[in-house]
């Protein structure tokens, strides 16, 4: 519980923690942010890392001269794109080996076939929209790899989604993060970003549960 409380404290006070990191590590902050975004999008075991709120606060810090916003944007787009592609190839490499096994309680070959059909029909839209959904953006490229989505198509939508996602939050923080009202209520604003980010997932979960209950 103490670790969980510390995690939420960091997420909700990213402005303070990020400012300390910048003062402590200087230019190395770019590498730190790169690794956080890369791991959040590229490793299925780290979906808990801050994404949207971190990007917004980083943009706000850039607005006061702590970082170069355009360099930050380019670097984090690269991190998100490389993370996506790492996750894709992990899924593509692991998936066939897992689902070649006979049907079992955990692994059903029919699931991989269903995933392949889904990505053939909705793959591009899924890869782009998943960028704006925490947790989902970590698993979407992994599942795309398992489903063997055509790689050039995946790359196009992965890059497009990376540009839209990073640009929306980094430049959003850059232009609006230091407005007095936002700055004075930054913790509440970050909490709002987190809530809005996870809301679609909650709605989808409730719809699934309610739909299952009705049937």
N, C-alpha and C positions, 0 to 999 in steps of 0.2 A: 504493500500500500504506500509505503514511503517513496519508493522509486516511481510509482505511478503519479504521486503528488508532485514530485520533482519534475517529471516529464511535462505535466500540464502547466506547471509554473514556468518552465522554459518556453512552451508553446505560446502561452498568454502574455509573456513578457519578452518576446523575441527582440524588441527594440533595445532593451537594456543589455541582454546577453550578447546580441550582435555587436553593439557598441563596444563592449568589453573585449570581444574577440578581435575587432578591428584595431583597438588600441594595443592589444597584446601581440598580435601576429602581423600587423601591417599588411603588406602586399600578399602575404600567405593566405589572407582571408578569401582570395579568389579561388585558391586550390581547395580550401575547406568547403566553400559553397558548391564548387564543382563536384566534389566527392559526395556531398549530401544529396544533391539532385540526381547524380548518377546512380547512387545506391537506392534512392527512393523509387526510381523508375526501372532500374536494371536488375534488382535482386528481389526475388519473391519473398525473402525472409525479412525485408526491411520496409514494409509498407507503412510502418508507424512513424517514419521520419516526417518532419514538417515540410510541406510543399508550398501550397498557396500562400499561407501567411508569411513564410520565410521569404518568398519572392517579393511580396508586397513591402515588407519591412526593408529588404535589401534595396529596393527601388527608392524608398523614402530616405535611406541613409545615403544613397548616391546623390540625391537631390541637395544634400547639405555638404557635398564635396568629399564624403568619406570614400567613395569609389567612383569610377567612371561608368556611367549608366550604359553607354553603348558597348563598351568592352564587356561589361557584366552581362548584358543581353546576349551578345554573341557567344560568350563562354558557356552560359547556362543553357542556351539552345543546343550547343554541341553536347553538353552533359546529358540533357534529356534525350537527344537523338541517339547517342551512343548507348545510354542505358536501355532505351527501348529495343535497340538492335541486339544488345547482349541478351536481354530477356527472351527475345524472339528465337535466337539460336539455341539458347538453353532449352526452351520448349521444343524446338524442332529436333534437337539431338536426343533429349530425354524421352519425349512423347512416344515415338515409335517403339523404343525399347520397353517402355512401360506397358503400352497397350498391345504389344505382340503377345503378351501373356494371355493365358486362357481367362475367360470371364471369371471374376472373383467378386468378393464382397466390395473391394475398393476400386478395382480396375475393370471397366466394361468396354470392350472394343467398340460397342455401339456409340459410346460417348464421343470418341474421336471422330467417327463418321458424321455425327450430328454437328460437332464443332466445325468440321471441314465445310459442311453445307452452309452453316450459319455465316462463316467468314466469306464464302464465295458470294453470298447475297448481300451481307451487311458489313463486310470487313472494314472498308475504308471509313465509313461513318463511325463505326465502333472505335477504331483506333484514334480518331480525332476527338470525339466526344469524351472518351475515357480520360483524356488528359485533365479534364476539369472535375474528375471524381476521385477523391482520395481512395486508397485501397484498390479500386477498380483499375486505375491507371498502372498500378504495379502488376496486376495479373493479366490485363488485356493483351500485351505483346507476348506474354508467355503462352497464353491460349492460342494466339494467332500462329505462333510457331508450332504448337502441337497440331493445330488444324491445317498446317502447311499452306498458309495463305501465300499467294504468289509474291516472292520477295521484292521485286521492283515495285509492285503495287503497295506493299507494306511500307517500303522505304519512302515513297512519295507521301503517303498519309501520315507516317510517323514524323517526317520533317515538317509537314504543314501543321500538324497538331502541336509540335514542339514550339514552332514560331508563334502560333496563336496563344498558347498557354503562357509561355515565358513572357511574351510581349504584353499580354493583357495585365498580368500582375506586376511585373517589374516596372513598366511605364505607368501603370496605374498608381503604384506607390510613389514613383518619381514625381508625378504631376499633382497627386492628391494627398499623399501621405503626410505632407507638412502643412496642410491647411489647418489653421488653429483648432477648428472643431474636431477634425480627425485626429490631430496630434494630441490634443488634450484628452481624447477618449480612445486612444489607440488600443488599449487592452480590450475594451468593449467591441471595437471595430474588428480586431483580429478574431475575437470570439464569434462575431457575426460571420466572418469569412469562413471559419471552421464549420459553423452550423449550416450555412448555405451550401457549403461544399458537400457535406455528408447528407443533406436533406434528400436529394434524389434517391440515394441508396436506401434511406429509411423508408421513403414512400414506396419504392419498388418492393422492399421486403414485406411491408404491410399489405400491399396489394396481393403479393403472392400468398401470404398467409390467409388473408381474408378470402381470396379466390379459392384456395384449397379447402377452407372451412365450409364455403357455400356448396362446393361440389361434393 
